[in-house]
């Protein structure tokens, strides 16, 4: 894993001068995790943050009854666990590798020192945190105001945008994990996939979803 390549391709550090990228790479520590391995637990000390180099990571919380709810799925170049870097509080959720994953870890003290010397980094961090807030706001709106079919339609269109406008999108998580992300159960999600297929909106082939009627999905996503 080439640290400098990952950093240059990330939203957080992309566009910074090569010298600053080198400084960031110098403090980044490579850490590897197997599928299902815990990266950190809710309540652990926030002594630094991570960036996905290879693989995927889920951020989730567990209810008092033991039910898991996925908050985010992060892939290559995306930072996670960065909020504690600024307020020094424990991690507010759990992180786990969804597959064999390699990350870059940035120790809090050393990273804060770099930010103090390079204000552009602080602006990039603010931009990332603003994006997270918007994503949380959209997620709260979806979970509280929209029915599950609308959440699924919106997610499929979001995946299409993420995959360069593809007419055939690939789910990057299992359907069980997708159900958790959308705030439902696998059985309900399977029924909705089947109904959307019957209506000619999509065609499901394993983890490949053919978007047959984007306008129809858009209308459903507004519901």
Buried (B, 14 or more C-beta within 10 A) or exposed (E): EEBBEBBBEBEBBEEBEEEBBEBBBEBBEEEBBEEEEEBBEBEBEBBBBBBBBBBBBBBBEEEEEEEBEBBBBBBBBBBBBBBBBBEEEEBBBBBBBBBBBBBBBBBBEBBBEBBEEBEEBBEBBEEBBEEBEEEEEEBEEBBEEBEBBBBBBBBBBEBBEEEEEBEEBEBBBEBBBBBBBBBBEBEBBBEBBEEBBEEEBBEBEEEEBBBBBBEBBEEBBEE
